[in-house]
Amino acid sequence: MKRAGLLTRDSRKVERKKPGLKKARKASQFSKR
């Protein structure tokens, strides 16, 4: 597993790309509240 690709943004809070969403963070169809 390439740890370098995961530690690009933030090693503490790493969110992988969820299936069905554009990106891990920018999920238009998903809302926390």
PQR file of N, CA, C, O and H, with PARSE charges and radii, in Angstrom:
ATOM      1  N   MET A   1       0.849  -1.200   0.000 -0.4000 1.5000
ATOM      2  CA  MET A   1       0.000   0.000   0.000 -0.0000 2.0000
ATOM      3  C   MET A   1       0.884   1.251   0.000  0.5500 1.7000
ATOM      4  O   MET A   1       1.827   1.362   0.784 -0.5500 1.4000
ATOM      5  N   LYS A   2       0.565   2.172  -0.881 -0.4000 1.5000
ATOM      6  CA  LYS A   2       1.359   3.402  -0.967 -0.0000 2.0000
ATOM      7  C   LYS A   2       0.914   4.392   0.100  0.5500 1.7000
ATOM      8  O   LYS A   2      -0.145   5.009  -0.016 -0.5500 1.4000
ATOM      9  H   LYS A   2      -0.201   2.082  -1.518  0.4000 1.0000
ATOM     10  N   ARG A   3       1.716   4.539   1.123 -0.4000 1.5000
ATOM     11  CA  ARG A   3       1.366   5.482   2.193 -0.0000 2.0000
ATOM     12  C   ARG A   3       1.577   6.923   1.742  0.5500 1.7000
ATOM     13  O   ARG A   3       0.975   7.848   2.287 -0.5500 1.4000
ATOM     14  H   ARG A   3       2.576   4.038   1.217  0.4000 1.0000
ATOM     15  N   ALA A   4       2.430   7.103   0.754 -0.4000 1.5000
ATOM     16  CA  ALA A   4       2.710   8.452   0.272 -0.0000 2.0000
ATOM     17  C   ALA A   4       1.454   9.071  -0.340  0.5500 1.7000
ATOM     18  O   ALA A   4       1.211  10.269  -0.194 -0.5500 1.4000
ATOM     19  H   ALA A   4       2.919   6.351   0.312  0.4000 1.0000
ATOM     20  N   GLY A   5       0.670   8.260  -1.016 -0.4000 1.5000
ATOM     21  CA  GLY A   5      -0.548   8.767  -1.640 -0.0000 2.0000
ATOM     22  C   GLY A   5      -1.600   9.126  -0.603  0.5500 1.7000
ATOM     23  O   GLY A   5      -2.462   9.972  -0.843 -0.5500 1.4000
ATOM     24  H   GLY A   5       0.867   7.287  -1.134  0.4000 1.0000
ATOM     25  N   LEU A   6      -1.520   8.470   0.559 -0.4000 1.5000
ATOM     26  CA  LEU A   6      -2.509   8.740   1.595 -0.0000 2.0000
ATOM     27  C   LEU A   6      -2.116   9.950   2.433  0.5500 1.7000
ATOM     28  O   LEU A   6      -2.971  10.672   2.946 -0.5500 1.4000
ATOM     29  H   LEU A   6      -0.820   7.783   0.753  0.4000 1.0000
ATOM     30  N   LEU A   7      -0.803  10.161   2.564 -0.4000 1.5000
ATOM     31  CA  LEU A   7      -0.337  11.241   3.425 -0.0000 2.0000
ATOM     32  C   LEU A   7      -0.124  12.531   2.651  0.5500 1.7000
ATOM     33  O   LEU A   7       0.631  13.404   3.080 -0.5500 1.4000
ATOM     34  H   LEU A   7      -0.108   9.575   2.147  0.4000 1.0000
ATOM     35  N   THR A   8      -0.793  12.648   1.509 -0.4000 1.5000
ATOM     36  CA  THR A   8      -0.609  13.854   0.704 -0.0000 2.0000
ATOM     37  C   THR A   8      -1.301  15.042   1.365  0.5500 1.7000
ATOM     38  O   THR A   8      -0.717  16.120   1.469 -0.5500 1.4000
ATOM     39  H   THR A   8      -1.406  11.939   1.161  0.4000 1.0000
ATOM     40  N   ARG A   9      -2.525  14.853   1.807 -0.4000 1.5000
ATOM     41  CA  ARG A   9      -3.295  15.964   2.363 -0.0000 2.0000
ATOM     42  C   ARG A   9      -3.156  16.029   3.885  0.5500 1.7000
ATOM     43  O   ARG A   9      -2.626  16.997   4.430 -0.5500 1.4000
ATOM     44  H   ARG A   9      -3.000  13.977   1.723  0.4000 1.0000
ATOM     45  N   ASP A  10      -3.635  14.990   4.558 -0.4000 1.5000
ATOM     46  CA  ASP A  10      -3.585  14.985   6.021 -0.0000 2.0000
ATOM     47  C   ASP A  10      -3.497  13.553   6.495  0.5500 1.7000
ATOM     48  O   ASP A  10      -4.367  12.736   6.191 -0.5500 1.4000
ATOM     49  H   ASP A  10      -4.066  14.203   4.116  0.4000 1.0000
ATOM     50  N   SER A  11      -2.453  13.246   7.238 -0.4000 1.5000
ATOM     51  CA  SER A  11      -2.232  11.870   7.677 -0.0000 2.0000
ATOM     52  C   SER A  11      -3.212  11.490   8.774  0.5500 1.7000
ATOM     53  O   SER A  11      -3.534  10.315   8.951 -0.5500 1.4000
ATOM     54  H   SER A  11      -1.747  13.910   7.485  0.4000 1.0000
ATOM     55  N   ARG A  12      -3.690  12.498   9.517 -0.4000 1.5000
ATOM     56  CA  ARG A  12      -4.597  12.190  10.627 -0.0000 2.0000
ATOM     57  C   ARG A  12      -5.999  11.885  10.132  0.5500 1.7000
ATOM     58  O   ARG A  12      -6.611  10.895  10.534 -0.5500 1.4000
ATOM     59  H   ARG A  12      -3.429  13.452   9.374  0.4000 1.0000
ATOM     60  N   LYS A  13      -6.504  12.747   9.251 -0.4000 1.5000
ATOM     61  CA  LYS A  13      -7.865  12.548   8.761 -0.0000 2.0000
ATOM     62  C   LYS A  13      -7.801  12.207   7.280  0.5500 1.7000
ATOM     63  O   LYS A  13      -7.853  13.095   6.429 -0.5500 1.4000
ATOM     64  H   LYS A  13      -6.007  13.551   8.924  0.4000 1.0000
ATOM     65  N   VAL A  14      -7.689  10.937   6.980 -0.4000 1.5000
ATOM     66  CA  VAL A  14      -7.601  10.507   5.580 -0.0000 2.0000
ATOM     67  C   VAL A  14      -8.896   9.827   5.182  0.5500 1.7000
ATOM     68  O   VAL A  14      -9.307   8.840   5.793 -0.5500 1.4000
ATOM     69  H   VAL A  14      -7.646  10.216   7.672  0.4000 1.0000
ATOM     70  N   GLU A  15      -9.528  10.357   4.164 -0.4000 1.5000
ATOM     71  CA  GLU A  15     -10.760   9.740   3.677 -0.0000 2.0000
ATOM     72  C   GLU A  15     -10.546   9.247   2.256  0.5500 1.7000
ATOM     73  O   GLU A  15     -10.202  10.019   1.362 -0.5500 1.4000
ATOM     74  H   GLU A  15      -9.194  11.158   3.668  0.4000 1.0000
ATOM     75  N   ARG A  16     -10.756   7.947   2.061 -0.4000 1.5000
ATOM     76  CA  ARG A  16     -10.577   7.402   0.721 -0.0000 2.0000
ATOM     77  C   ARG A  16     -11.805   7.717  -0.122  0.5500 1.7000
ATOM     78  O   ARG A  16     -12.852   8.103   0.396 -0.5500 1.4000
ATOM     79  H   ARG A  16     -11.036   7.319   2.788  0.4000 1.0000
ATOM     80  N   LYS A  17     -11.656   7.546  -1.427 -0.4000 1.5000
ATOM     81  CA  LYS A  17     -12.751   7.851  -2.344 -0.0000 2.0000
ATOM     82  C   LYS A  17     -13.869   6.837  -2.179  0.5500 1.7000
ATOM     83  O   LYS A  17     -13.671   5.647  -2.421 -0.5500 1.4000
ATOM     84  H   LYS A  17     -10.805   7.232  -1.849  0.4000 1.0000
ATOM     85  N   LYS A  18     -15.043   7.301  -1.769 -0.4000 1.5000
ATOM     86  CA  LYS A  18     -16.172   6.402  -1.582 -0.0000 2.0000
ATOM     87  C   LYS A  18     -16.790   6.057  -2.930  0.5500 1.7000
ATOM     88  O   LYS A  18     -16.871   6.917  -3.807 -0.5500 1.4000
ATOM     89  H   LYS A  18     -15.204   8.268  -1.572  0.4000 1.0000
ATOM     90  N   PRO A  19     -17.227   4.816  -3.111 -0.5600 1.5000
ATOM     91  CA  PRO A  19     -17.870   4.397  -4.354  0.2800 2.0000
ATOM     92  C   PRO A  19     -19.227   5.073  -4.520  0.5500 1.7000
ATOM     93  O   PRO A  19     -20.050   5.062  -3.604 -0.5500 1.4000
ATOM     94  N   GLY A  20     -19.454   5.659  -5.687 -0.4000 1.5000
ATOM     95  CA  GLY A  20     -20.724   6.327  -5.939 -0.0000 2.0000
ATOM     96  C   GLY A  20     -20.625   7.829  -5.721  0.5500 1.7000
ATOM     97  O   GLY A  20     -21.531   8.575  -6.091 -0.5500 1.4000
ATOM     98  H   GLY A  20     -18.785   5.668  -6.430  0.4000 1.0000
ATOM     99  N   LEU A  21     -19.530   8.274  -5.123 -0.4000 1.5000
ATOM    100  CA  LEU A  21     -19.337   9.699  -4.889 -0.0000 2.0000
ATOM    101  C   LEU A  21     -18.194  10.206  -5.755  0.5500 1.7000
ATOM    102  O   LEU A  21     -17.343   9.437  -6.203 -0.5500 1.4000
ATOM    103  H   LEU A  21     -18.794   7.668  -4.822  0.4000 1.0000
ATOM    104  N   LYS A  22     -18.191  11.511  -5.980 -0.4000 1.5000
ATOM    105  CA  LYS A  22     -17.122  12.087  -6.789 -0.0000 2.0000
ATOM    106  C   LYS A  22     -15.797  12.023  -6.034  0.5500 1.7000
ATOM    107  O   LYS A  22     -14.793  11.537  -6.556 -0.5500 1.4000
ATOM    108  H   LYS A  22     -18.882  12.136  -5.616  0.4000 1.0000
ATOM    109  N   LYS A  23     -15.812  12.515  -4.809 -0.4000 1.5000
ATOM    110  CA  LYS A  23     -14.601  12.486  -3.974 -0.0000 2.0000
ATOM    111  C   LYS A  23     -14.977  12.116  -2.548  0.5500 1.7000
ATOM    112  O   LYS A  23     -16.151  11.941  -2.223 -0.5500 1.4000
ATOM    113  H   LYS A  23     -16.627  12.910  -4.386  0.4000 1.0000
ATOM    114  N   ALA A  24     -13.966  12.003  -1.712 -0.4000 1.5000
ATOM    115  CA  ALA A  24     -14.206  11.597  -0.323 -0.0000 2.0000
ATOM    116  C   ALA A  24     -14.883  12.730   0.455  0.5500 1.7000
ATOM    117  O   ALA A  24     -15.855  12.514   1.179 -0.5500 1.4000
ATOM    118  H   ALA A  24     -13.012  12.145  -1.976  0.4000 1.0000
ATOM    119  N   ARG A  25     -14.351  13.927   0.287 -0.4000 1.5000
ATOM    120  CA  ARG A  25     -14.884  15.069   1.029 -0.0000 2.0000
ATOM    121  C   ARG A  25     -16.063  15.697   0.291  0.5500 1.7000
ATOM    122  O   ARG A  25     -17.130  15.910   0.866 -0.5500 1.4000
ATOM    123  H   ARG A  25     -13.562  14.103  -0.301  0.4000 1.0000
ATOM    124  N   LYS A  26     -15.849  15.993  -1.008 -0.4000 1.5000
ATOM    125  CA  LYS A  26     -16.856  16.691  -1.786 -0.0000 2.0000
ATOM    126  C   LYS A  26     -17.947  15.725  -2.237  0.5500 1.7000
ATOM    127  O   LYS A  26     -17.964  15.286  -3.387 -0.5500 1.4000
ATOM    128  H   LYS A  26     -14.982  15.820  -1.475  0.4000 1.0000
ATOM    129  N   ALA A  27     -18.855  15.401  -1.322 -0.4000 1.5000
ATOM    130  CA  ALA A  27     -19.953  14.493  -1.654 -0.0000 2.0000
ATOM    131  C   ALA A  27     -21.246  15.296  -1.680  0.5500 1.7000
ATOM    132  O   ALA A  27     -21.770  15.666  -0.629 -0.5500 1.4000
ATOM    133  H   ALA A  27     -18.841  15.758  -0.388  0.4000 1.0000
ATOM    134  N   SER A  28     -21.755  15.564  -2.861 -0.4000 1.5000
ATOM    135  CA  SER A  28     -22.943  16.402  -2.994 -0.0000 2.0000
ATOM    136  C   SER A  28     -24.188  15.695  -2.474  0.5500 1.7000
ATOM    137  O   SER A  28     -25.074  16.333  -1.905 -0.5500 1.4000
ATOM    138  H   SER A  28     -21.329  15.264  -3.714  0.4000 1.0000
ATOM    139  N   GLN A  29     -24.261  14.363  -2.668 -0.4000 1.5000
ATOM    140  CA  GLN A  29     -25.465  13.638  -2.281 -0.0000 2.0000
ATOM    141  C   GLN A  29     -25.459  13.248  -0.803  0.5500 1.7000
ATOM    142  O   GLN A  29     -26.487  12.858  -0.250 -0.5500 1.4000
ATOM    143  H   GLN A  29     -23.541  13.844  -3.130  0.4000 1.0000
ATOM    144  N   PHE A  30     -24.308  13.356  -0.183 -0.4000 1.5000
ATOM    145  CA  PHE A  30     -24.218  13.003   1.233 -0.0000 2.0000
ATOM    146  C   PHE A  30     -24.133  14.266   2.086  0.5500 1.7000
ATOM    147  O   PHE A  30     -23.382  15.189   1.772 -0.5500 1.4000
ATOM    148  H   PHE A  30     -23.473  13.673  -0.633  0.4000 1.0000
ATOM    149  N   SER A  31     -24.914  14.297   3.172 -0.4000 1.5000
ATOM    150  CA  SER A  31     -24.877  15.436   4.077 -0.0000 2.0000
ATOM    151  C   SER A  31     -24.759  14.947   5.509  0.5500 1.7000
ATOM    152  O   SER A  31     -25.446  14.007   5.909 -0.5500 1.4000
ATOM    153  H   SER A  31     -25.524  13.547   3.427  0.4000 1.0000
ATOM    154  N   LYS A  32     -23.890  15.582   6.280 -0.4000 1.5000
ATOM    155  CA  LYS A  32     -23.647  15.130   7.649 -0.0000 2.0000
ATOM    156  C   LYS A  32     -24.904  15.316   8.509  0.5500 1.7000
ATOM    157  O   LYS A  32     -25.273  14.433   9.283 -0.5500 1.4000
ATOM    158  H   LYS A  32     -23.332  16.346   5.955  0.4000 1.0000
ATOM    159  N   ARG A  33     -25.553  16.471   8.362 -0.4000 1.5000
ATOM    160  CA  ARG A  33     -26.738  16.701   9.193 -0.0000 2.0000
ATOM    161  C   ARG A  33     -27.913  15.964   8.582  0.5500 1.7000
ATOM    162  O   ARG A  33     -29.020  16.016   9.117 -0.5500 1.4000
ATOM    163  H   ARG A  33     -25.253  17.189   7.732  0.4000 1.0000
TER
END
